[in-house]
Amino acid sequence: MSSHPPNSSTASRWRRPFPRAARTALALLAVVALVGCGASDKDIFEKAEQHYARKQYQEALRYYRLLSDDHPDSEWADRALERQAEVLANHLDKPAEGVRAYQRLVSQFPNSKLAPAAQLRIGELSYRKLHRYEEAVAAYNRALADYGGDPALSAEVRLALGKIDYEEGKWEGAEHFTAVLRDYAADLPHCAEAQFYLARAQENVRRDASRAIEEYQKVIDKYPNTKWAEEAKKAVGWIYYYTDRTKAAEEKAEPRQVLVDIRRAPGGAREHFTPPPFVRSVEDCLRSLGVQASASHLMGISGLAFQFYYDRNDRLGGADYLPQNPLEAICRALGLKATQQQATNFQEGFESLRKALEEKQPTFVPLVLPPPSWVTVAGYDEAAKTVALVDAQGVTRSISWEQLAKSWSTASCPSLDPMSGRGARYSWYAFRKSGTPQSPAQTAERAILAGTRIMQDTRSGSFAAGFRAYGELTDDLRTPRDYSGVDKGDRDQLVRWAVSALPRLIAARKAAAAFLRTAGSELPNQERGPALAAAANFDQAVEKLRLVSLGAPRATSVSARAESSSGEAFKQECDASASALEEVVRAERGAYREMERICK
């Protein structure tokens, strides 16, 4: 008989684990054997706990259920139900079954010391895992009604109600935070958190940065030794970092100097703010790639990238979305949902970004193509309603406005050219700061820049902000009759700009509406009203630009009428020329009505 060990193939067969079905059968046999031996409820509970400690959750669940079903009067029955719910919700990803287990615990053992926490968990799972707002509110309200005599638990419930309202974009959440601060002792741990979220609501729901800073300062002053005080210091720092209080800093070339200025500035918590290393690494990465942009542009990119990290309650997912490296963060901030591996493939594309920023030519148009793909606009064909695009290999292709809108609004896989919006922001800011436009052509140029911005803002989810950018054009663009006395050379230049801008404006507007058809239900409540109001203003601007682009060419051939004091002939010619785009305009207005229906 050989004393040598078995060969590798034989050993591997012995090491091979049992199939899942076999393991399940053995586990069931073990449960049956335990019951057949007349095991006590204590034995069953201890066996369940052993499996739980070994992270054998399926086996543990069987014993917990055996105990709660066969020994409902056991002193461990309520604990077994709690463990069932915990295993189902936390370890087996079955939150609905977990809620039912918690409900059973509360129903069967209303006087158990575990019941109040179980009722809170029902509310938490209903909102966090099942996304059922009404059921969560009902669960929390029942906790208040049944267990409101405990000040700590009552404060925790009011805080939870406030937080889910805050995350739904409802100002009513602030009333719960105020109630915690008003009705409970200041030394209660929940008060610091309530004060912090009251400030958060001022910042993100009311959009009142000044009031938010005041509320954050209360956290710092009243609760200095809590984690919420530290979070408040960071929050105040971010407000000063991105709001108009740093307008002077936007003119500086070095973001690092901007950070120094903010830290030195007087005024409460500003001096406590130190930008996280991650933000600095993003800015360093941009500069190392040769991107010559203003401090505000760099801060905007790094801030958008970092938003996944600093606000753990962000509906985007908090720390789960923390990028793995600065380049990936930049790609995300530029509008691309890139993985770490994909991000490394975009490095060569930053040369295009550098050139675009230096030349101030926001000519990129988004398109769904395998990354990396850098697409520029070669021209427009109004009659065919197409856009000619040139990719990185120099290949030209045409795409219809409708196709462009559809590809641009594909939320599930936005492999979009990351330069389309972000790369133009520097040009947009520079143009706005240059003062009032001196000619109609400059006004139309602003329309093109704003068109790029709406692509950027709508794609990133800031619908209201994006539409406001277009709404600004209502004040800048004049009606066709207002151009009746304009110099012919300026008017011809205006026409060229308008013809180039209009397809982009309408395509972006249609894309926004198409995007809202799929994502409108997720639009925060506080953005719906402003988005609709700003969109209406934008429609007026589009109509003005449409009349200019279609009417002015015909009008220049009849300049005598066009330059009349009343301008009525000019307006008539504009109206007569509008038939070529009537179908597009009707579709655009239909898209607006659809968006309005979704957002109501």
C-alpha positions in Angstrom: 0.0 0.0 0.0 1.4 3.3 -1.0 2.1 5.9 1.6 2.3 8.7 -0.9 -0.5 11.4 -0.8 -3.2 11.1 -3.5 -2.5 12.7 -6.8 -3.8 16.3 -7.4 -6.9 15.2 -9.3 -7.9 12.8 -6.6 -7.3 15.5 -3.9 -9.3 18.1 -5.9 -12.2 15.7 -6.0 -12.2 15.4 -2.2 -11.8 19.1 -1.7 -14.7 19.9 -4.0 -17.6 21.4 -2.0 -21.0 19.9 -2.0 -23.5 21.3 -4.5 -25.9 23.9 -3.1 -28.9 21.5 -3.3 -27.0 18.9 -1.2 -26.0 21.5 1.4 -29.6 22.6 1.6 -30.8 19.1 2.1 -28.3 18.4 4.8 -29.3 21.6 6.6 -33.0 20.6 6.5 -32.1 17.1 7.8 -30.2 18.8 10.6 -33.2 20.9 11.5 -35.5 17.8 11.4 -33.1 15.8 13.5 -32.9 18.6 16.1 -36.7 18.7 16.3 -37.0 15.0 16.4 -34.7 14.8 19.3 -37.0 17.1 21.3 -34.7 20.1 21.3 -35.9 22.9 23.6 -36.5 26.4 22.4 -33.2 27.5 24.0 -31.3 24.8 22.0 -32.9 26.0 18.8 -32.1 29.6 19.5 -28.5 28.8 20.4 -28.1 26.7 17.2 -29.5 29.7 15.2 -27.0 32.0 16.9 -24.1 29.7 16.1 -25.0 29.8 12.4 -25.5 33.5 12.5 -22.0 34.0 14.1 -20.5 31.9 11.3 -22.4 34.1 8.7 -24.4 31.0 7.6 -27.5 33.2 7.2 -29.7 30.7 5.3 -29.2 28.1 8.0 -29.6 30.6 10.8 -32.9 31.8 9.2 -34.3 28.3 9.3 -33.7 27.9 13.0 -35.0 31.4 13.8 -38.2 30.6 11.9 -38.5 27.2 13.6 -38.4 28.9 16.9 -40.9 31.7 16.2 -43.3 29.3 14.5 -43.2 26.3 16.8 -42.5 28.2 20.1 -44.4 31.5 19.8 -44.5 31.7 23.7 -40.8 31.3 24.1 -38.8 34.0 25.9 -36.6 34.1 22.7 -39.5 34.3 20.2 -39.3 38.1 19.9 -35.6 38.0 19.5 -35.9 35.3 16.9 -38.3 37.5 14.9 -35.9 40.4 15.1 -33.1 38.2 13.9 -35.2 37.0 11.0 -35.9 40.5 9.9 -32.3 41.5 10.2 -31.1 38.5 8.2 -33.7 39.0 5.5 -33.2 42.8 5.1 -29.4 43.1 5.7 -27.9 39.8 4.6 -30.2 38.2 2.0 -31.4 41.4 0.3 -35.1 40.7 0.9 -36.3 44.0 2.5 -40.0 43.3 1.9 -39.8 40.1 3.8 -37.8 41.8 6.5 -40.5 44.4 6.9 -43.1 41.7 7.3 -41.0 40.0 10.0 -40.7 43.3 11.9 -44.4 43.9 11.5 -45.0 40.4 13.0 -42.8 41.2 15.9 -44.7 44.4 16.7 -48.0 42.7 16.3 -47.3 39.6 18.4 -45.1 41.3 21.0 -46.3 45.0 21.3 -44.8 45.2 24.8 -41.4 43.8 24.0 -38.5 46.1 24.5 -37.6 45.2 20.9 -40.9 46.5 19.4 -40.1 50.3 19.3 -36.8 49.7 17.4 -38.7 47.3 15.1 -41.3 49.9 14.3 -38.5 52.4 13.4 -36.9 49.8 11.1 -40.2 49.3 9.3 -40.1 53.0 8.4 -36.4 53.0 7.5 -36.7 49.9 5.2 -39.9 51.2 3.6 -38.1 54.3 2.5 -34.5 53.3 2.0 -34.9 49.9 0.4 -38.4 49.8 -0.9 -38.7 53.5 -1.9 -42.2 53.7 -0.5 -42.5 57.2 1.0 -46.1 57.0 2.2 -45.6 53.7 3.9 -42.5 55.0 5.6 -44.3 58.1 6.9 -47.2 55.9 8.2 -44.7 53.6 10.0 -42.9 56.5 11.7 -46.2 58.1 12.7 -47.3 54.9 14.3 -44.0 54.8 16.2 -44.8 58.3 17.5 -48.3 57.3 18.5 -47.4 54.0 20.2 -44.0 54.9 21.7 -43.9 58.7 21.8 -43.6 58.7 25.6 -39.9 58.0 25.3 -38.2 61.4 24.6 -35.2 59.9 22.9 -37.2 57.6 20.6 -39.7 60.4 19.9 -36.9 62.7 18.8 -35.4 60.0 16.7 -38.7 59.5 14.9 -39.2 63.2 14.3 -35.6 63.4 13.0 -36.2 60.4 10.6 -39.4 62.1 9.3 -37.6 65.3 8.7 -34.7 63.5 6.8 -37.0 61.7 4.4 -38.9 64.9 3.7 -35.6 66.7 3.1 -34.4 64.0 0.7 -37.7 64.3 -1.1 -37.0 68.0 -1.5 -39.9 69.0 0.8 -39.5 72.0 3.1 -41.9 70.3 5.5 -38.9 68.3 6.8 -37.6 71.5 8.4 -40.6 71.6 10.7 -39.6 68.2 12.2 -36.1 69.4 12.7 -37.4 72.6 14.4 -39.7 70.5 16.6 -36.8 68.4 17.8 -34.8 71.5 18.8 -37.9 73.1 20.4 -39.4 70.2 22.3 -36.4 68.2 23.6 -33.5 68.9 25.9 -30.5 70.4 24.2 -28.2 67.7 25.5 -30.2 65.0 23.6 -27.8 63.5 21.0 -30.4 64.0 18.2 -30.5 67.8 18.6 -27.1 68.3 17.0 -28.2 66.2 14.0 -31.5 68.1 13.8 -29.7 71.4 13.7 -27.4 70.2 11.0 -30.2 69.0 8.8 -32.1 72.2 9.4 -29.1 74.0 7.9 -28.9 71.4 5.1 -32.6 72.1 4.2 -31.9 75.8 4.0 -29.0 75.1 1.7 -30.5 72.5 -0.6 -34.2 73.0 -0.4 -34.6 76.7 0.2 -31.4 77.4 -1.7 -30.7 80.2 0.8 -26.9 80.0 1.3 -26.7 82.9 3.8 -29.4 81.4 6.1 -27.8 78.0 5.7 -24.4 79.4 7.0 -26.2 80.9 10.0 -27.8 77.5 10.8 -24.5 75.7 10.3 -22.8 78.2 12.6 -25.3 77.2 15.4 -24.2 73.6 15.1 -20.6 74.7 15.5 -21.3 76.9 18.5 -23.9 74.8 20.4 -22.5 71.3 19.7 -18.7 71.9 19.2 -17.6 68.4 20.3 -19.9 66.4 17.9 -19.3 65.0 14.5 -22.0 67.3 13.2 -20.0 70.3 14.1 -17.2 69.0 12.0 -19.6 68.3 9.1 -21.0 71.8 9.5 -17.5 73.3 9.2 -17.0 71.4 5.9 -20.5 72.4 4.6 -19.8 76.1 5.3 -16.5 75.8 3.6 -18.1 74.3 0.5 -20.7 77.1 0.4 -18.0 79.7 0.4 -16.0 77.6 -2.1 -18.7 77.7 -4.8 -21.1 80.6 -4.2 -20.8 84.2 -5.3 -18.7 85.0 -2.2 -15.7 83.7 -4.2 -16.4 85.8 -7.3 -13.2 87.7 -6.8 -11.3 84.4 -6.6 -12.7 83.3 -10.0 -10.3 85.8 -11.6 -7.3 84.1 -10.2 -5.3 81.6 -12.2 -4.3 79.2 -9.4 -7.1 77.3 -7.6 -4.6 76.6 -4.7 -4.4 80.4 -4.1 -8.2 80.6 -4.0 -8.2 78.0 -1.3 -5.7 80.0 0.7 -7.8 83.1 0.4 -10.9 81.3 1.6 -9.2 80.0 4.6 -7.8 83.4 5.5 -11.1 85.2 5.1 -12.9 86.3 8.3 -16.4 85.1 9.1 -17.0 82.2 11.3 -16.4 78.7 10.0 -14.7 79.6 6.8 -11.3 79.5 8.6 -11.9 75.9 9.5 -12.4 74.7 6.0 -9.6 72.8 4.3 -10.4 71.4 0.9 -10.1 67.6 0.9 -7.0 66.1 -0.8 -9.2 64.5 -3.4 -10.3 67.9 -4.7 -6.7 69.1 -4.9 -5.6 66.0 -6.7 -8.3 66.5 -9.3 -7.2 70.1 -9.8 -3.6 69.0 -10.0 -4.5 66.4 -12.5 -6.2 68.9 -14.7 -3.3 71.3 -14.7 -0.8 68.4 -15.3 -2.8 67.6 -18.5 -2.3 71.2 -19.7 -5.8 72.4 -19.2 -5.6 76.2 -19.1 -8.9 77.3 -17.4 -10.0 79.7 -14.8 -10.1 78.8 -11.2 -13.9 78.7 -11.2 -13.8 76.1 -14.1 -11.4 73.9 -12.2 -13.3 74.2 -9.0 -16.6 73.4 -10.7 -15.2 70.2 -12.2 -13.5 69.1 -8.9 -16.6 70.0 -6.9 -19.0 68.0 -9.1 -16.6 65.1 -8.9 -16.4 65.3 -5.2 -20.1 65.7 -4.6 -20.4 61.9 -4.5 -18.2 61.9 -1.4 -19.0 64.8 0.8 -22.7 64.5 1.1 -23.5 61.0 2.3 -27.3 61.6 2.0 -27.1 62.6 -1.7 -29.6 60.6 -3.7 -26.7 59.8 -6.2 -25.5 57.3 -3.7 -23.0 59.0 -1.4 -19.7 57.2 -0.7 -20.7 54.3 -3.0 -20.0 56.5 -5.9 -16.6 57.7 -4.8 -14.4 57.7 -7.9 -11.3 55.6 -7.8 -8.9 58.2 -9.2 -8.8 61.9 -10.2 -9.0 61.2 -13.9 -12.2 59.1 -13.4 -13.6 61.9 -11.2 -13.0 64.4 -14.0 -14.7 62.1 -16.6 -17.7 61.8 -14.3 -17.8 65.6 -13.7 -17.6 66.1 -17.5 -20.8 64.1 -17.8 -19.5 60.6 -18.4 -20.3 57.6 -16.2 -16.9 56.0 -16.7 -15.4 53.1 -14.8 -11.9 53.4 -13.6 -10.6 51.4 -16.6 -12.5 53.5 -19.0 -11.3 56.7 -17.4 -7.7 55.8 -18.1 -8.6 55.6 -21.8 -9.7 59.2 -21.9 -6.3 60.7 -21.2 -5.5 61.5 -24.8 -8.8 63.3 -25.2 -7.8 66.0 -22.8 -5.6 67.5 -25.5 -8.9 68.3 -27.3 -10.2 69.8 -24.1 -7.1 72.0 -23.7 -7.4 73.3 -27.3 -11.1 73.9 -27.0 -10.6 76.0 -23.8 -7.7 77.9 -25.3 -9.6 78.7 -28.5 -12.9 79.3 -26.7 -14.7 77.3 -29.3 -17.4 75.2 -27.7 -18.0 73.1 -30.9 -18.5 69.7 -29.4 -21.8 67.9 -29.8 -22.7 64.9 -27.7 -23.3 61.6 -29.4 -23.6 58.0 -28.2 -20.4 56.3 -29.5 -17.9 53.9 -27.9 -15.6 55.9 -25.8 -13.3 57.6 -26.3 -14.9 59.6 -29.2 -14.4 63.3 -29.7 -17.0 64.7 -32.1 -17.0 68.2 -33.7 -19.6 69.9 -35.8 -18.9 70.3 -39.5 -22.1 72.1 -40.4 -25.9 72.1 -40.4 -28.4 71.3 -43.2 -31.6 73.1 -42.3 -33.6 71.6 -45.2 -32.7 68.1 -44.2 -32.7 68.9 -40.5 -29.4 67.1 -40.0 -26.1 67.9 -38.4 -22.8 66.9 -40.0 -20.4 65.5 -37.4 -16.7 64.6 -37.6 -15.2 62.1 -35.3 -11.7 61.7 -33.9 -10.6 59.7 -37.0 -11.8 62.4 -39.4 -14.8 60.5 -40.6 -17.9 62.7 -41.3 -21.4 61.4 -40.7 -24.8 63.0 -40.6 -27.3 62.7 -37.8 -30.9 64.0 -37.7 -31.9 66.4 -35.0 -34.3 63.8 -33.7 -31.5 61.2 -33.5 -29.3 63.6 -31.8 -32.0 64.4 -29.2 -32.6 60.6 -28.6 -28.9 59.8 -28.3 -28.2 62.7 -26.1 -31.0 61.8 -23.7 -30.1 58.1 -23.3 -29.8 57.9 -19.5 -29.0 54.3 -19.3 -25.7 54.5 -21.1 -24.6 58.1 -21.6 -21.3 57.5 -23.5 -21.4 61.2 -24.4 -18.5 63.4 -25.6 -17.5 64.8 -22.2 -16.5 68.1 -23.8 -20.0 69.1 -25.0 -21.0 71.0 -21.9 -18.1 71.3 -19.5 -15.6 72.3 -22.1 -17.6 75.3 -23.0 -18.2 76.6 -19.5 -15.0 78.7 -19.5 -16.1 80.4 -22.8 -19.6 81.0 -21.4 -18.3 82.7 -18.2 -15.7 84.7 -20.2 -18.4 85.9 -22.6 -20.9 86.8 -19.8 -18.2 88.8 -18.0 -17.3 90.7 -21.1 -20.2 93.1 -20.7 -23.4 93.9 -22.6 -23.2 92.7 -26.2 -22.3 95.4 -28.7 -23.9 93.9 -31.7 -26.8 91.5 -32.6 -24.2 88.9 -33.7 -22.7 88.9 -30.2 -26.2 88.3 -28.8 -26.7 85.3 -31.1 -23.2 84.0 -30.1 -24.4 84.1 -26.5 -27.3 81.9 -27.6 -24.9 79.3 -28.9 -22.9 79.3 -25.7 -26.1 79.0 -23.6 -27.2 76.2 -25.8 -24.0 74.3 -24.8 -24.7 75.0 -21.2 -28.2 73.6 -21.3 -26.7 70.4 -22.6 -24.3 70.3 -19.7 -26.8 71.2 -17.0 -29.7 69.1 -18.2 -27.5 66.0 -18.6 -26.2 66.4 -15.1 -29.7 66.6 -13.7 -29.9 70.4 -13.0 -32.9 71.0 -15.1 -33.9 74.2 -13.5 -30.4 75.7 -13.7 -30.1 74.7 -17.3 -33.4 76.2 -18.4 -32.6 79.4 -16.5 -29.5 79.7 -18.8 -31.8 79.7 -21.8 -34.3 82.0 -20.0 -31.6 84.6 -19.8 -31.8 84.9 -23.5 -35.3 86.4 -23.3 -33.8 89.6 -22.1 -30.9 89.5 -24.5 -32.7 88.7 -27.8 -34.8 91.3 -29.5 -37.8 90.6 -31.7 -37.4 90.7 -35.5 -39.0 94.1 -35.7 -36.4 95.5 -33.3 -33.7 94.7 -35.9 -35.4 96.7 -38.6 -33.0 99.6 -38.2 -29.9 97.5 -37.7 -27.0 98.0 -40.1 -27.2 95.5 -43.0 -23.7 94.0 -42.3 -24.5 93.4 -38.7 -27.8 91.9 -39.6 -26.3 89.5 -42.1 -23.8 88.5 -39.4 -26.7 88.0 -37.0 -28.5 85.8 -39.5 -25.4 83.5 -39.9 -25.1 83.1 -36.1 -28.9 82.5 -35.7 -28.9 79.9 -38.4 -26.1 78.1 -36.6 -27.6 78.4 -33.2 -31.2 77.5 -33.8 -30.8 73.8 -34.6 -28.7 73.4 -31.5 -31.2 75.2 -29.3 -34.1 73.2 -30.5 -32.2 69.9 -30.4 -31.2 70.6 -26.8 -34.7 71.6 -25.9 -36.2 68.5 -27.4 -33.5 66.4 -25.7 -34.4 67.9 -22.3 -38.0 67.0 -22.8 -37.1 63.5 -24.0 -34.9 63.0 -21.0 -37.7 64.1 -18.7 -40.0 61.5 -20.1 -37.8 58.8 -18.5 -36.3 60.7 -15.6 -39.0 63.3 -14.8 -40.4 61.3 -12.0 -37.1 61.4 -10.2 -36.7 65.2 -10.6 -36.7 66.7 -7.1 -39.9 68.6 -6.2 -38.1 71.8 -5.6 -36.8 71.8 -9.2 -40.1 71.1 -11.0 -41.7 74.5 -10.7 -38.5 76.5 -11.6 -37.8 74.2 -14.4 -41.2 74.7 -16.0 -41.1 78.5 -15.5 -37.6 78.8 -16.9 -38.5 76.5 -19.8 -41.4 78.8 -20.8 -39.0 81.7 -20.9 -36.6 79.6 -23.0 -39.4 78.9 -25.5 -39.9 82.7 -26.0 -36.1 83.0 -26.8 -36.3 80.1 -29.3 -39.3 81.7 -31.0 -37.4 85.0 -31.3 -34.3 83.3 -32.7 -36.4 81.2 -35.1 -38.0 84.3 -36.6 -34.6 86.0 -37.0 -32.9 83.0 -38.6 -35.8 82.2 -41.0 -37.1 85.7 -41.6 -34.0 87.9 -41.9 -32.6 86.3 -45.1 -35.9 87.0 -46.9 -36.1 90.4 -45.4 -32.6 91.5 -46.6 -33.9 91.1 -50.2 -36.7 93.6 -49.4 -34.6 95.9 -47.2 -36.8 98.9 -47.9 -39.7 97.3 -46.2 -37.5 95.7 -43.5 -36.0 99.0 -42.6 -39.3 100.8 -42.3 -40.0 102.5 -39.0 -42.8 100.2 -38.0 -41.0 97.0 -39.1 -44.4 95.4 -40.0 -43.2 94.3 -43.4 -40.2 92.7 -41.8 -42.4 90.8 -39.4 -44.6 89.6 -42.2 -41.7 88.3 -44.1 -40.5 86.5 -41.0 -43.8 84.9 -40.5 -44.1 83.9 -44.2 -40.7 82.2 -44.0 -41.5 80.1 -40.9 -43.3 77.3 -42.7 -40.0 75.3 -43.1 -39.8 74.7 -39.4 -43.4 74.6 -38.4 -43.3 70.9 -37.9 -40.2 71.2 -35.6 -41.8 74.0 -33.6 -45.0 72.0 -33.1 -42.9 69.0 -32.0 -40.9 71.2 -29.6 -44.1 72.6 -28.1 -45.6 69.2 -27.8 -42.5 68.1 -25.9 -42.9 71.0 -23.6 -46.5 70.0 -22.9 -45.4 66.4 -22.2 -42.7 67.7 -19.8 -45.3 69.8 -18.0 -47.6 66.8 -17.7 -44.8 64.7 -16.2 -43.7 67.3 -13.7 -47.1 68.1 -12.3 
